[in-house]
Amino acid sequence: MQPRPGGAVGLATPLSGFHMKLMARAIASRLDEWHDLVHMDATTRWHVRLHGTADHDVWLESWLPGQGASWHDHGGSASVMVVARGELEERIPLLGGFMTQVRRIPEGMARPLRRRQVHELANVSRTPALSVHVYSPPLEMTRGYEIGAMGLRRSA
């Protein structure tokens, strides 16, 4: 672990969004290096951690048609996701969860997410999808949310 400014040893400095985007795009473009790891599972979404250091980690996820990740955040980690194959759909809560914005994320597109950004992802297409995710600091947890009559709130 590298010393932080001022000489103290502590947590690594998080990567910039630009650096995470470059890294995610580079990894997504090298399908031949990780394609043999991919597993498509009809019962649950599959994911694997490809790489990790003190300041970031990289995950690969597969999405069969109809599979999704319900409302969640990434704890204190910022991230960039690149759809390596196929396309995904993302929903983002607006106005405290009383409205949502829907975004299509086509193959090759990078999607940055700030720390504590809540979103929902799904493969609504007819073909499988693969995505590469870079988290900084490394992903320690995700927290679930739900949207109800009172808007967005964290799940119990």
Secondary structure as UniProt FT lines:
FT   TURN            5..6
FT   HELIX           17..29
FT   HELIX           31..34
FT   HELIX           35..37
FT   STRAND          46..52
FT   STRAND          57..63
FT   TURN            65..66
FT   STRAND          68..73
FT   TURN            75..76
FT   STRAND          78..85
FT   STRAND          87..94
FT   HELIX           95..97
FT   STRAND          99..106
FT   TURN            107..108
FT   STRAND          110..113
FT   TURN            115..116
FT   STRAND          119..122
FT   STRAND          129..136
FT   STRAND          143..148
FT   TURN            149..150
FT   STRAND          151..154
//
